[in-house]
Amino acid sequence: MVRKLQHVLQKRLEEMYQYYYKGIGSSIRKRRLEMRMTQEILAKGICSNTYISKIENNAIVVKRENLSLIMERMNLPLSAIGFPEEMVDILERSFRLFCQKDIHGYEQLIADIAKYEFGILIQVARLGYYVLIGDSDAARPIYDELFRYLNALEEYGLVIFILYACWYNILIFDYETARNIIELIESSLYLSDDIFAMFHYLEYVIYGNLHSFHKARSGLLMARGYFFESNNLARMGEMMVYKNLFELYEYPEANFIFNAEGIDYLSPSQRNFYLWMLTTANTNPDSFRDFFDPSGKYCFEFLYFLAIRYHQDGLIEAYEKTKVQLAEKICEKPAPVDFHQLLIQREHKHSLEYKENLINILLPYILSIQNIHLLRLLTDEVVEICSRNKRYKDALGYQEKFKQTLFQLQSLKKYAID
């Protein structure tokens, strides 16, 4: 019986390898088009045009001797292509390192696979690395490319890609898309314990950012147990920070005590974003200010909201100093919003001109990052200005718009199947 089970498992593994051997055709087609080479030129003296067409459409498995000649014609060594036996192992290592948040180990893996130019699973592994280190610019072209070759992925590879894709969308603050994607893979959770844990952890992060806190807590309980059992300190530390963040989102008026525990497990962009959010908390900003990297992401946003916090707390000297730092930063590089001008206008915070600039300048940016917490704070400020200027109807209108936006973000989109 054991031998029979072993035979069945080996057969399934070979079937997966065969699937990816067919997928080599997608890489060949991509390279051929880059070289502006026709199928006829590529096939000449090696095989027929039809054979090349079938390879590129993943209809057949290319023979090793033909592949060698094809690669030679495209001026590439055979070693530049990732063969399925190697690629599956690389993907498994990639996901294990991703789950452990082992950036050093992942860097070594990326160095090991640098020689490969072809291989769909190689690209999935590279996507996971860039997402893990928080480099959305490097991740974006790979993410877009992989969506064009989804048919070249079997179930295991597709599920790993979906998990990485969810984290990518979290990285660019598109929680709505991340939520819609994660709903697609629930039926595949049996594939491994790591997939099961990462799915529920993603549920926690996505639903927490969408302020669906009851659903988020369910994901937290499922993922936390597995991370604890597997001694995954990096993910447990990261989870602790998310827990603090979501408590701020859920109870923004409560007193918040900053705890640096877990912050070392965050990527640089995660850390700066978390500290930016803490500037809106009921806490002393000097307790966490030194943890912020002013040369990293969100420096404008951090200084803008930090200045507001100082102003609200009556710390005028700290406010003026931070305002100068913000102006200097904007001189160094362009900001997504003219935060310095908004800060100056806020000194006359009850003016309708300031209210209009909040709506026309700051609101689109906050909507683009789908941050419900900041959206609520901005709405409250706009409503207060309208009320002070006896624009009660406008105030009610902005409150209603906030409710509509919240409903839209929290509602699952239904897509028509082509």
C-alpha positions in Angstrom: 0.0 0.0 0.0 2.8 2.4 0.9 4.5 1.6 -2.5 1.2 2.3 -4.3 0.8 5.6 -2.5 4.4 6.5 -3.3 3.7 5.7 -7.0 0.6 7.9 -7.1 2.4 10.8 -5.4 5.4 10.5 -7.8 3.0 10.4 -10.8 1.3 13.6 -9.7 4.6 15.3 -9.2 5.6 14.2 -12.7 2.3 15.5 -14.1 3.1 18.9 -12.5 6.6 18.9 -14.1 5.0 18.0 -17.5 2.6 21.0 -17.0 5.5 23.3 -16.6 7.5 21.8 -19.4 4.6 22.9 -21.6 4.8 26.3 -20.0 8.3 26.8 -21.4 6.6 27.8 -24.6 5.4 31.1 -23.1 9.0 32.1 -22.3 10.1 31.2 -25.8 7.4 33.3 -27.4 8.3 36.2 -25.2 12.0 36.0 -26.1 11.2 35.6 -29.8 9.0 38.7 -29.8 11.6 40.7 -28.0 14.1 39.7 -30.8 11.4 40.6 -33.5 11.9 37.1 -34.9 9.1 35.3 -36.8 8.2 31.7 -36.0 9.5 30.8 -39.5 12.9 32.2 -38.8 13.1 30.5 -35.4 12.0 27.1 -36.8 14.2 27.1 -39.9 16.5 24.0 -39.9 15.2 22.9 -36.5 11.5 22.0 -36.8 8.3 23.2 -38.5 6.5 26.4 -37.9 3.5 24.4 -36.6 5.8 22.8 -34.0 6.9 26.3 -32.7 3.3 27.4 -32.7 2.2 24.4 -30.6 5.2 25.0 -28.2 4.3 28.7 -27.7 0.7 27.9 -27.1 1.6 25.3 -24.4 0.0 22.5 -26.5 3.0 20.2 -26.4 6.2 19.6 -24.4 9.3 20.7 -26.3 11.9 18.0 -26.8 15.2 18.7 -25.0 17.3 18.5 -28.3 15.0 20.9 -30.1 15.0 23.3 -27.1 18.8 23.4 -27.1 18.8 24.4 -30.8 16.0 27.0 -30.2 17.8 28.6 -27.3 21.0 28.7 -29.3 19.2 30.6 -32.1 17.9 33.1 -29.6 21.5 33.6 -28.4 20.8 32.1 -24.9 22.5 29.3 -23.1 20.4 26.4 -22.1 21.2 27.2 -18.4 19.1 30.5 -18.8 15.9 28.5 -18.7 14.5 27.2 -15.5 13.5 23.5 -15.9 10.4 22.4 -13.9 12.3 20.2 -11.4 14.4 23.2 -10.4 11.6 25.7 -10.6 9.2 23.9 -8.3 12.0 23.5 -5.7 12.8 27.3 -6.1 9.1 28.2 -5.6 8.8 26.1 -2.5 12.0 27.7 -1.1 10.6 31.1 -2.0 7.3 30.6 -0.2 9.0 29.1 2.9 11.3 32.1 3.1 8.4 34.5 2.5 6.3 32.9 5.2 9.3 33.2 7.6 9.9 36.7 6.5 13.6 35.7 6.0 14.9 38.6 3.9 18.5 37.5 4.1 17.7 34.0 3.0 15.5 35.3 0.2 18.4 37.6 -1.0 20.5 34.5 -1.3 17.8 32.7 -3.3 17.5 35.7 -5.7 21.2 35.7 -6.2 21.1 31.9 -6.9 18.4 32.3 -9.6 19.9 35.5 -11.2 21.2 33.3 -14.1 17.7 32.4 -15.2 16.0 34.5 -17.9 13.1 32.1 -18.5 10.7 30.3 -16.1 7.3 31.3 -14.9 7.9 30.1 -11.4 11.2 32.0 -11.3 9.2 35.2 -11.9 6.7 34.2 -9.2 9.7 33.8 -6.8 11.1 37.2 -7.8 7.7 38.8 -7.3 7.6 37.4 -3.8 11.0 38.9 -3.0 10.2 42.4 -4.1 6.9 42.3 -2.2 8.6 41.1 0.9 11.2 43.9 0.9 8.4 46.5 0.0 9.8 47.5 -3.4 6.5 48.1 -5.3 8.3 49.7 -8.3 10.3 46.5 -8.9 7.3 44.2 -8.2 4.9 46.0 -10.6 6.3 44.9 -14.0 6.6 41.3 -12.8 3.0 41.4 -11.4 1.7 42.8 -14.6 3.6 40.2 -16.7 2.5 37.2 -14.7 -1.2 38.2 -15.2 -0.5 37.6 -18.9 0.8 34.1 -18.3 -1.7 32.7 -15.8 -2.5 29.7 -18.0 1.2 28.6 -17.6 0.6 28.1 -13.8 -0.8 24.9 -12.3 -2.8 25.0 -9.0 0.1 25.2 -6.6 2.0 27.9 -8.5 -1.2 29.8 -9.1 -2.1 29.8 -5.4 1.4 31.1 -4.4 1.1 33.8 -7.1 -2.3 34.8 -5.7 -0.9 35.1 -2.2 2.0 37.3 -3.4 -0.4 39.3 -5.5 -2.5 40.0 -2.4 0.5 41.3 -0.6 1.5 43.4 -3.6 -1.9 45.0 -3.6 -1.6 45.6 0.2 1.8 47.2 -0.5 0.2 49.7 -2.9 -2.8 50.2 -0.6 -5.3 48.6 -2.9 -7.1 46.6 -0.2 -10.3 46.3 -2.3 -8.4 44.3 -5.0 -6.6 42.3 -2.4 -9.8 41.3 -0.8 -11.4 40.3 -4.1 -8.3 38.2 -5.0 -8.0 36.4 -1.7 -11.6 35.2 -1.9 -10.7 33.2 -5.0 -8.3 30.7 -3.3 -10.2 29.5 -0.3 -10.9 26.1 -2.0 -7.2 25.5 -2.4 -6.2 25.9 1.3 -5.5 22.2 1.7 -2.3 22.4 -0.4 -0.1 23.2 2.6 -0.1 24.5 6.2 1.9 27.5 5.1 -0.8 28.4 2.5 -3.5 27.9 5.1 -1.7 30.2 7.6 -0.8 32.9 5.0 -4.4 32.9 3.7 -5.8 33.6 7.1 -3.1 36.1 7.8 -4.0 38.0 4.6 -7.6 37.9 5.7 -6.5 39.6 8.9 -4.5 42.3 7.2 -7.0 43.0 4.4 -10.1 43.1 6.5 -8.4 45.1 9.2 -7.4 47.8 6.7 -11.0 47.8 5.4 -12.3 48.2 9.0 -14.2 44.9 8.9 -12.8 44.1 12.3 -14.9 41.1 13.2 -13.8 39.3 10.0 -10.2 40.4 10.6 -10.2 38.9 14.1 -11.3 35.5 12.7 -8.2 35.5 10.4 -6.0 36.6 13.3 -7.0 33.6 15.5 -6.4 31.1 12.7 -3.0 32.4 11.6 -1.6 33.2 15.0 -1.9 29.6 16.2 0.1 28.3 13.2 2.8 31.0 13.4 3.2 30.2 17.1 3.5 26.5 16.6 6.0 27.0 13.8 8.0 29.5 15.9 7.6 32.1 13.1 8.9 35.1 15.1 9.1 37.5 12.2 5.4 37.1 11.3 4.3 37.1 14.9 6.2 40.4 15.4 4.7 41.9 12.3 1.2 40.6 13.4 1.7 42.4 16.8 2.2 45.7 14.9 -0.8 45.2 12.8 -2.8 44.4 15.9 -1.7 47.8 17.4 -2.6 49.5 14.1 -6.0 48.1 13.9 -6.8 48.9 17.5 -5.9 52.5 16.6 -8.3 52.3 13.6 -11.1 50.8 15.7 -10.7 53.1 18.8 -9.1 56.3 17.5 -10.0 58.3 20.6 -8.5 55.9 23.1 -5.1 56.6 24.7 -2.3 54.9 22.7 0.9 53.7 24.3 3.7 53.2 21.8 5.6 49.9 22.1 8.6 49.3 19.9 8.2 45.5 20.2 7.7 43.9 16.8 8.9 47.0 14.8 12.2 45.4 13.9 10.3 42.8 11.9 8.8 45.4 9.5 10.2 46.3 6.1 11.4 50.0 5.9 8.2 51.0 4.1 6.0 49.1 6.6 7.7 50.8 9.5 7.4 54.3 8.1 3.8 53.8 7.2 3.0 52.5 10.8 4.8 55.5 12.4 2.9 57.8 10.0 -0.4 56.4 11.3 0.8 56.8 14.9 1.0 60.6 14.4 -2.9 60.5 14.4 -3.0 58.6 17.7 -3.7 59.9 21.2 0.0 59.6 22.3 3.2 61.5 22.6 4.9 61.5 19.2 8.3 62.0 20.7 8.0 58.4 21.9 8.3 57.0 18.4 9.6 59.9 16.2 13.2 58.7 16.3 12.2 55.3 14.8 11.1 57.0 11.5 13.5 57.0 8.6 13.3 60.5 7.0 15.0 59.3 3.8 12.4 56.6 3.2 8.8 56.5 2.1 6.0 58.7 3.5 8.4 61.4 4.8 6.0 64.2 3.7 3.0 62.5 5.1 4.7 61.8 8.4 5.9 65.3 8.9 2.6 66.8 7.9 0.5 64.8 10.4 3.3 65.1 13.0 3.1 68.9 12.7 -0.7 68.7 13.2 -0.3 66.6 16.3 2.2 69.1 17.8 -0.2 72.0 16.9 -3.2 70.2 18.5 -1.1 69.5 21.7 -0.1 73.2 21.9 3.6 72.4 21.3 4.2 75.4 19.0 8.0 75.3 19.0 8.0 71.7 17.9 5.2 72.5 15.3 7.2 75.3 13.7 10.4 73.2 13.6 8.5 70.3 11.9 6.9 72.8 9.4 10.3 74.0 8.4 11.5 70.4 8.0 8.5 69.6 5.8 9.3 72.7 3.6 12.9 71.6 3.2 11.9 68.1 2.2 9.5 69.4 -0.4 12.4 71.4 -1.9 14.5 68.2 -2.1 11.9 66.2 -4.1 8.3 66.5 -5.2 5.6 65.5 -2.8 2.3 63.8 -3.8 0.4 66.7 -2.2 1.5 70.2 -1.3 1.4 69.4 2.4 3.3 72.5 3.4 0.7 74.8 1.9 -2.1 72.8 3.6 -0.3 73.1 6.9 -0.1 76.9 6.5 -3.8 77.1 5.6 -4.7 74.9 8.5 -3.6 77.7 10.8 -6.9 79.3 9.7 -8.6 75.9 9.9 -12.2 77.2 10.0 -11.9 78.9 6.6 -14.0 77.6 3.7 -10.9 77.9 1.5 -9.0 75.4 3.7 -12.0 73.1 3.5 -12.1 73.2 -0.3 -8.4 72.4 -0.5 -8.9 69.4 1.9 -11.6 68.2 -0.5 -9.8 68.9 -3.7 -6.2 68.2 -2.8 -5.9 65.9 0.2 -9.1 63.8 -0.2 -8.1 62.3 -3.7 -4.8 61.2 -2.3 -6.4 59.5 0.8 -8.9 57.8 -1.5 -6.0 56.5 -3.7 -4.5 54.7 -0.8 -7.9 53.4 0.5 -7.1 54.6 4.1 -10.5 54.6 5.9 -8.9 55.9 9.1 -7.5 59.0 7.4 -10.7 59.4 5.4 -12.8 59.5 8.6 -10.4 62.1 10.2 -10.6 64.3 7.1 -14.4 63.9 7.0 -14.7 64.9 10.6 -12.6 68.0 10.0 -14.6 69.0 6.9 -17.9 68.5 8.8 -16.6 70.6 11.7 -15.7 73.5 9.3 -19.0 73.3 7.6 -20.9 73.4 10.9 -18.9 76.3 12.2 -19.8 78.2 9.0 -23.5 77.1 9.4 -23.3 74.9 6.3 -25.3 72.1 7.9 -26.6 70.6 4.7 -23.1 70.4 3.3 -21.9 68.7 6.6 -24.6 66.0 6.3 -23.7 65.5 2.6 -20.0 64.8 3.5 -21.0 62.4 6.2 -23.2 60.5 3.8 -20.3 60.4 1.2 -18.1 58.9 3.8 -20.7 56.1 4.5 -21.1 55.4 0.8 -17.3 55.2 0.3 -17.0 52.8 3.3 -19.8 50.6 2.0 -18.1 50.5 -1.5 -14.7 49.5 -0.1 -16.2 46.9 2.2 -18.5 45.3 -0.4 -17.2 42.4 -2.5 -17.3 43.2 -6.2 -18.9 40.7 -8.5 -17.1 40.2 -11.8 -18.7 38.9 -15.0 -17.0 35.8 -16.4 -16.0 36.3 -20.0 
